[in-house]
Amino acid sequence: MAWVVYGMAGMSDSFSSRLDRVIDETDFSGVVHIARAERILYSRARGLADRARGVPNTLDTQFAIASGTKGLTALAVMSLVAEGRLALDATAESVLEGAGDLVDPAVTVRHLLAHTSGMGDYLDEDAIADIEDHVLEVPVHRLASPADFLPLLRGRSAKFQPGTRFAYCNSGYVLLALVIEAVSGRSYYDVVKERVTAPAGMQATAFLRLDKLPDEAAIGYLPNRGWRTNDAHVPVRGAGDGGAYATAGDTARLWRALFAGQILPLAIVTEIVRPQHSVAPNSRGYGLGFWLTNDGVFLEGSDPGISFRSTFKPSTGLLCSVLSNTTSGAWPVVKEIEALFPEISSER
């Protein structure tokens, strides 16, 4: 398999060799990028972005980040909060016409951001045995905007009373995309670009259509299904809960811009990374759109043909991003990185 290596400077030989070994032994396809402040410690691209044409992944390849998108959605929401155009404790029903048919009337914007709404989920990951075999109830080619997801959100029973516990919910973030559109009067995609990715300098981050990927983007693959592509498995264009494509460099720009106050006032950033609920005892917590652990924050995503984790520790500037165009390719590499850098382990 074709592969390329770039700029592996700054790490000890033992660190880089351990990562190289895991990457090669698992036939990793994607990009691994590790830096501390502005200093790159390790950066490597391996595998193929397009297997049919033999196009290799590079450090500038755009990868789908699945639920990593939720962080972008949360920042767009919080920008409206910072301007006083939306209140965290406003009910979804009060800002979005028809929301009362989808969620409990008591569900607030904060509940949706923190996954404490109790809303029934169109993609309940706890109930899916094999994500590569799961079939959505609406043909994926019809899912190209937040409003297109409405048939998937309707008719689902609530799991619990709002605010009483945590349950990861994709539907809640689709609803937040609709809230963004209702409050701003703009397309969700335009709002994310104008309020989040542009201020952060994330020029290579976009909501690409799966059926019209540019040459710079990696096609998602299912190795356990004979290297099928993922175009029949995920929405043609995600909305709120997924769908963004980003480069490793843009993940670094996101973290640095966020904690430098370039996207939102730092007081708002502090609220975003304040634990709203513990997911499990002595384990990861959750803020508003971001996973929290060990004085650090991370975004994570997994879908057929997509696996992604990007972690940042503000106190030291340590950044670790793994982007892969296979269903589970990122996880062995993430595990090795956490062994090398225990301070960013996903377990507290």
C-alpha positions as CSV (number, residue, x, y, z in Angstrom):
1,M,0.0,0.0,0.0
2,A,1.3,3.5,-0.8
3,W,2.3,5.6,2.1
4,V,4.1,8.8,2.8
5,V,5.9,10.2,5.9
6,Y,6.4,13.9,6.7
7,G,8.4,15.8,9.2
8,M,8.8,13.4,12.1
9,A,10.9,15.8,14.1
10,G,10.9,16.5,17.8
11,M,10.0,13.1,19.3
12,S,12.5,10.6,20.7
13,D,13.3,7.7,18.4
14,S,11.5,5.3,20.8
15,F,8.3,7.4,20.6
16,S,8.3,7.7,16.9
17,S,9.2,4.1,16.4
18,R,6.4,2.9,18.6
19,L,3.9,5.0,16.7
20,D,5.4,3.8,13.4
21,R,5.0,0.2,14.4
22,V,1.3,0.5,15.4
23,I,0.6,2.5,12.2
24,D,2.2,0.0,10.0
25,E,1.1,-3.2,11.7
26,T,-2.6,-2.1,11.7
27,D,-2.4,-1.0,8.0
28,F,-3.5,2.5,9.2
29,S,-5.0,4.8,6.6
30,G,-5.1,8.5,7.5
31,V,-3.0,11.1,9.3
32,V,-1.5,11.3,12.7
33,H,-0.4,14.7,14.0
34,I,1.1,15.5,17.4
35,A,2.4,18.9,18.5
36,R,3.1,20.9,21.6
37,A,2.4,24.6,21.2
38,E,3.9,25.4,17.8
39,R,6.4,22.6,17.8
40,I,5.5,19.5,15.7
41,L,6.5,16.3,17.5
42,Y,5.2,13.8,15.0
43,S,3.3,14.1,11.7
44,R,2.6,11.3,9.3
45,A,0.2,10.4,6.5
46,R,-0.3,6.8,5.4
47,G,-2.6,4.8,3.2
48,L,-4.9,5.8,0.3
49,A,-7.4,8.6,0.0
50,D,-8.8,7.0,-3.1
51,R,-8.1,3.3,-3.6
52,A,-9.4,3.0,-7.1
53,R,-7.1,5.7,-8.4
54,G,-4.2,5.0,-6.0
55,V,-4.3,8.5,-4.6
56,P,-2.3,8.6,-1.3
57,N,-3.3,10.4,1.9
58,T,-1.2,13.5,2.6
59,L,-1.0,15.8,5.6
60,D,-3.3,18.1,3.6
61,T,-6.0,15.5,2.9
62,Q,-9.5,16.4,4.1
63,F,-11.1,13.6,6.3
64,A,-14.6,13.3,7.5
65,I,-14.7,13.8,11.2
66,A,-18.2,12.4,11.9
67,S,-19.3,13.5,15.5
68,G,-16.3,15.8,15.8
69,T,-18.7,18.1,14.0
70,K,-20.7,18.5,17.2
71,G,-17.9,20.8,18.5
72,L,-18.4,23.1,15.5
73,T,-22.2,23.1,16.1
74,A,-21.7,23.9,19.8
75,L,-19.4,26.8,19.0
76,A,-21.9,28.2,16.5
77,V,-24.6,28.0,19.1
78,M,-22.5,29.6,21.8
79,S,-21.6,32.5,19.4
80,L,-25.3,33.3,19.3
81,V,-25.5,33.0,23.1
82,A,-22.5,35.4,23.4
83,E,-24.3,38.0,21.3
84,G,-27.5,37.7,23.4
85,R,-29.5,36.3,20.5
86,L,-30.0,33.0,22.2
87,A,-30.2,31.9,25.8
88,L,-28.8,28.6,27.0
89,D,-31.8,28.0,29.2
90,A,-34.3,28.9,26.5
91,T,-36.5,26.0,25.5
92,A,-36.1,24.5,22.1
93,E,-39.8,25.0,21.6
94,S,-39.5,28.7,22.3
95,V,-37.0,29.4,19.5
96,L,-37.9,26.7,16.9
97,E,-41.4,26.4,15.5
98,G,-42.5,22.7,15.7
99,A,-39.8,21.7,18.2
100,G,-42.6,20.8,20.7
101,D,-43.5,17.9,18.4
102,L,-40.0,16.5,18.6
103,V,-38.9,16.9,22.3
104,D,-40.3,17.4,25.8
105,P,-41.4,21.1,26.2
106,A,-38.9,21.4,29.0
107,V,-35.9,20.7,26.9
108,T,-33.5,23.6,26.7
109,V,-30.6,24.6,24.5
110,R,-28.3,23.6,27.3
111,H,-29.8,20.2,27.6
112,L,-29.3,19.6,23.9
113,L,-25.7,20.7,24.0
114,A,-24.9,18.6,27.0
115,H,-26.7,15.5,25.9
116,T,-29.0,15.6,28.9
117,S,-32.3,16.3,26.9
118,G,-33.5,12.7,27.1
119,M,-34.6,13.1,23.4
120,G,-35.0,9.8,21.5
121,D,-32.1,9.3,19.1
122,Y,-32.4,8.5,15.4
123,L,-29.0,7.0,15.6
124,D,-28.9,5.4,19.0
125,E,-25.3,4.1,19.1
126,D,-26.0,2.0,22.2
127,A,-28.6,0.0,20.3
128,I,-26.6,-0.6,17.1
129,A,-24.6,-3.9,17.1
130,D,-22.7,-3.2,13.9
131,I,-22.6,0.4,12.6
132,E,-21.6,-0.9,9.1
133,D,-24.8,-2.8,8.8
134,H,-27.1,-0.1,10.2
135,V,-29.6,1.3,7.7
136,L,-31.2,4.7,8.2
137,E,-35.0,5.0,7.8
138,V,-34.6,7.7,5.1
139,P,-32.4,7.1,2.0
140,V,-29.0,8.7,2.6
141,H,-29.0,10.6,-0.7
142,R,-32.0,12.6,0.6
143,L,-30.2,13.8,3.7
144,A,-28.4,17.0,2.6
145,S,-29.6,19.7,5.0
146,P,-30.8,19.9,8.6
147,A,-34.5,20.0,7.5
148,D,-34.0,16.8,5.6
149,F,-33.4,15.0,8.9
150,L,-36.8,15.9,10.4
151,P,-38.5,12.6,9.4
152,L,-35.8,10.8,11.3
153,L,-36.4,12.9,14.5
154,R,-40.2,12.5,14.7
155,G,-42.1,9.9,16.6
156,R,-39.3,8.8,19.0
157,S,-40.0,8.3,22.7
158,A,-38.1,10.3,25.3
159,K,-35.6,8.3,27.3
160,F,-35.8,10.3,30.6
161,Q,-36.8,13.7,32.0
162,P,-34.7,16.5,30.7
163,G,-31.6,17.3,32.8
164,T,-31.7,14.1,34.9
165,R,-28.9,12.2,33.3
166,F,-26.5,11.9,30.3
167,A,-27.3,10.0,27.1
168,Y,-25.3,10.8,24.0
169,C,-27.8,12.0,21.4
170,N,-27.2,12.7,17.7
171,S,-30.8,13.9,17.2
172,G,-30.2,16.7,19.7
173,Y,-27.4,18.1,17.5
174,V,-29.5,18.0,14.4
175,L,-32.1,19.9,16.3
176,L,-29.4,22.5,17.3
177,A,-28.6,23.0,13.7
178,L,-32.2,23.8,13.1
179,V,-32.1,26.2,16.1
180,I,-29.1,27.9,14.6
181,E,-31.0,28.4,11.4
182,A,-34.1,29.7,13.1
183,V,-32.2,32.2,15.3
184,S,-29.8,33.5,12.6
185,G,-32.0,33.3,9.6
186,R,-29.0,31.8,7.8
187,S,-28.0,28.3,6.6
188,Y,-26.4,26.2,9.3
189,Y,-23.4,25.6,7.0
190,D,-22.9,29.3,6.4
191,V,-23.2,30.1,10.1
192,V,-20.5,27.5,11.1
193,K,-18.2,28.9,8.4
194,E,-18.7,32.6,9.3
195,R,-18.7,32.2,13.1
196,V,-16.3,29.2,13.7
197,T,-14.1,28.0,10.9
198,A,-13.3,31.3,9.3
199,P,-12.3,33.1,12.5
200,A,-10.1,30.0,13.3
201,G,-8.4,30.1,9.9
202,M,-9.7,26.6,9.1
203,Q,-9.8,27.1,5.3
204,A,-9.8,23.4,4.5
205,T,-12.8,22.6,6.7
206,A,-16.2,22.2,5.0
207,F,-19.4,20.2,4.8
208,L,-18.7,18.3,1.6
209,R,-21.2,16.2,-0.3
210,L,-20.3,12.6,-0.2
211,D,-21.3,12.1,-3.8
212,K,-19.2,15.1,-5.0
213,L,-15.9,14.9,-3.0
214,P,-13.0,17.0,-4.3
215,D,-9.7,15.5,-5.1
216,E,-8.3,16.7,-1.7
217,A,-10.8,14.6,0.3
218,A,-10.4,11.0,1.4
219,I,-13.1,8.5,0.5
220,G,-14.3,6.5,3.5
221,Y,-13.8,2.7,3.3
222,L,-15.0,-0.4,5.2
223,P,-12.1,-2.8,5.3
224,N,-14.2,-5.6,6.9
225,R,-16.6,-5.4,4.0
226,G,-14.1,-5.9,1.2
227,W,-13.0,-2.3,1.2
228,R,-16.5,-1.0,0.1
229,T,-16.9,2.7,0.1
230,N,-19.2,4.3,2.7
231,D,-21.4,6.3,0.4
232,A,-24.4,4.0,1.0
233,H,-24.0,4.2,4.8
234,V,-23.9,7.8,5.9
235,P,-25.9,11.0,4.9
236,V,-24.8,12.6,1.6
237,R,-24.2,15.8,3.7
238,G,-24.3,15.8,7.5
239,A,-26.2,18.4,9.5
240,G,-25.3,19.3,13.1
241,D,-24.3,15.9,14.4
242,G,-21.8,15.1,11.7
243,G,-20.7,15.8,8.1
244,A,-17.7,18.1,8.4
245,Y,-14.4,17.4,6.7
246,A,-11.2,18.7,8.1
247,T,-7.4,18.4,7.7
248,A,-5.0,17.7,10.6
249,G,-3.8,21.2,10.4
250,D,-7.2,22.6,10.8
251,T,-7.8,20.6,14.0
252,A,-4.7,22.3,15.4
253,R,-6.0,25.7,14.3
254,L,-9.4,25.0,15.9
255,W,-7.9,24.3,19.3
256,R,-5.4,27.2,19.3
257,A,-8.0,29.7,18.1
258,L,-10.6,28.5,20.6
259,F,-8.3,28.9,23.6
260,A,-6.9,32.2,22.4
261,G,-10.3,33.7,22.3
262,Q,-10.4,34.1,18.6
263,I,-13.7,32.3,18.1
264,L,-15.5,33.2,21.3
265,P,-14.8,35.3,24.4
266,L,-12.8,33.3,26.9
267,A,-15.5,33.5,29.5
268,I,-17.8,31.6,27.1
269,V,-15.0,29.1,26.4
270,T,-14.7,28.5,30.1
271,E,-18.4,27.7,30.2
272,I,-18.1,25.3,27.3
273,V,-15.4,23.3,29.0
274,R,-17.1,23.3,32.4
275,P,-18.4,19.7,33.2
276,Q,-22.1,19.6,32.8
277,H,-22.4,15.9,33.7
278,S,-20.1,12.9,34.4
279,V,-20.6,10.2,31.8
280,A,-19.3,7.5,34.2
281,P,-17.6,7.5,37.6
282,N,-13.8,8.3,37.3
283,S,-14.2,8.5,33.6
284,R,-14.7,11.2,30.9
285,G,-17.0,14.1,31.4
286,Y,-18.9,16.3,29.0
287,G,-19.2,20.1,28.7
288,L,-21.1,21.8,26.0
289,G,-20.2,20.0,22.8
290,F,-16.8,18.8,24.0
291,W,-15.6,15.7,25.9
292,L,-13.5,16.5,29.0
293,T,-10.8,14.6,30.7
294,N,-7.5,15.2,32.6
295,D,-7.6,18.9,32.3
296,G,-8.0,18.4,28.6
297,V,-10.7,18.5,25.9
298,F,-11.3,16.3,22.9
299,L,-13.6,15.7,19.9
300,E,-14.3,12.2,18.6
301,G,-16.2,10.7,15.7
302,S,-17.0,7.3,14.4
303,D,-19.1,6.2,11.4
304,P,-18.8,3.7,8.7
305,G,-15.6,4.6,6.9
306,I,-14.7,7.3,9.4
307,S,-12.8,7.3,12.7
308,F,-11.5,10.5,14.4
309,R,-10.1,11.8,17.7
310,S,-8.5,15.2,18.4
311,T,-7.3,16.0,21.9
312,F,-6.0,19.3,23.3
313,K,-4.5,20.1,26.7
314,P,-4.7,23.9,27.2
315,S,-2.2,24.0,30.1
316,T,0.6,22.5,28.1
317,G,-0.5,23.1,24.5
318,L,-0.3,19.4,23.7
319,L,-2.3,18.5,20.6
320,C,-2.9,15.0,19.3
321,S,-5.1,14.3,16.2
322,V,-5.8,11.1,14.5
323,L,-7.9,11.2,11.3
324,S,-8.7,8.0,9.4
325,N,-10.8,7.1,6.4
326,T,-11.7,3.6,7.8
327,T,-14.3,2.6,10.3
328,S,-12.0,1.8,13.2
329,G,-8.5,2.6,12.0
330,A,-7.9,5.5,14.4
331,W,-8.4,3.6,17.6
332,P,-5.2,1.4,17.9
333,V,-3.2,4.6,17.1
334,V,-5.2,6.6,19.7
335,K,-4.5,3.9,22.3
336,E,-0.8,4.0,21.6
337,I,-0.7,7.8,21.8
338,E,-2.5,7.7,25.2
339,A,0.1,5.2,26.4
340,L,2.8,7.7,25.3
341,F,1.1,10.7,26.7
342,P,-0.9,9.6,29.8
343,E,-1.9,13.2,30.5
344,I,-4.4,13.2,27.6
345,S,-5.9,9.8,28.3
346,S,-9.6,9.6,27.7
347,E,-10.0,8.1,31.2
348,R,-9.6,10.5,34.1
